[in-house]
Structure formats: C-alpha cells, structure tokens
Amino acid sequence: MGLRINDIVPNFTAATDQGEITFHDWIGDSWAILFSHPKDFTPVCTTEFGAVAQLADEWAKRGTKVIGLSVDGVEEHVKWKSDIEGYAGAKAGFPIIADKDLAVSKAFDMLPAEAYLPDGRTAADSASVRSVFIISPDKKVQLIMTYPMSVGRNFAEVLRALDALQATWNTPIATGANWTAGQDVIVALTLTDEQAREKFGEIDVKLPYLRTTKHAV
C-alpha cells in the first residue's frame, strides 16, 4: 500500500548537502515540502529547483521548510547547486537529500520497487521520481503530486495548494476551484447555517449545500 493522505510520513536519516538529517526532527513544528527529482544536472530538474529557490521568501512567510531529493550523491548536489543558482539568480538555501540507494524514494512510494541504478544511468532509470509531498506539523501527508518526466511542475500551484491547506487545516472550511488566498472559502457541510453564522459571521448561501464566507488572511 502506498503512502496516502493523512498517513504519518516515514521517518528516515539521510545525508544532504547540508549535513545529515533525521526527517521528523528536521520538520520540527513547521509545515514541510519534500520535492523529488530523478537526477542532478538534468534540464527540467534545474528549472524546478530554480523555481523553488526563487520562492524562498514565500516559503518563509508560510512557516514552511522545503527539501529536495535526488538519487545522486552529496558531492554532485553541491556542484549542481552552482548551476541552479546561476540559472535562477537566487540562492538555493534548502537541503537536497542524497538518495543513492533509493531508500527514501521507495519509502515514499515514488518509484517501482524494481527500479535500479545501473552504472552510467540516465534520469530515465528512475523516471517516476518527480513527486511533491506537503506535510503538516503533525508529520502527516496533506497533499501528494506526482508528475511524469516530460512535465515540469508549477510551483505557483504548489504555493497555492499550501495556502489552501494552511487555511483549511483543522478548520471547518474548504476552498473551491482555483481559490487563492484572500478569496471567500466554503463552509463545511458539518455546520448548520446557524452554527456557521455563529462561527464565521455572515455567510452567503448560494445553494443549500454551497455556502461561502470571508476568509480572514
């Protein structure tokens, strides 16, 4: 069975370009994003790591730690960061996990169990390692995205999803299609109209089952 929403994420100890970490300790009381890649010095991955680096202030505003993963080693990660920072024009201050033995990738169900790393491998040998996990402070998975090799991730969408998760976490609201921070939110069906007004103040009853209210940012 693969990792599912609301599962506690696997804990692991791993080498990174910023030293050894134990994952749960590294998360601490923060939100966290783990984003994985098949190999260093590859084109799509470089653009994606660059996008994450450019959003450093946005992650910090949201109390969120970010950490990358690639199946190469620490030395390659250190060298690759120079390329990433040169391309992005931003410091890549987040750590990158060295997952040479695929232990973390397998624990998070990011690739088939029979995946292998032959000598002279290319990114295609670990093609399914391109995932995003958003993790809440209680160490539970709140969102999983997995992309194919040919499609770069939209980190503006990751940021939007993080906003939605933080807005709705342990709160009886949801967010509608294309929601962005500051827009109205949907009142959970677990609340009656009376309970919703008591909790949120004014509500807009668009349909008996679709009620919205202002979201305090």
Secondary structure, DSSP 8 states (H G I E B T S, - for coil): ----TT-B----EEEETTEEEEHHHHHTTSEEEEEEES-SS-HHHHHHHHHHHHTHHHHHHTTEEEEEEESS-HHHHHHHHHHHHHHHTS---S-EEE-TT-HHHHHTT-S-TT----TT--GGGGTT--EEEEE-TTSBEEEEEE--TT----HHHHHHHHHHHHHHTTSSEE--TT--TTS-EEE-TTS-HHHHHHHHS--EEEETTEEEE----
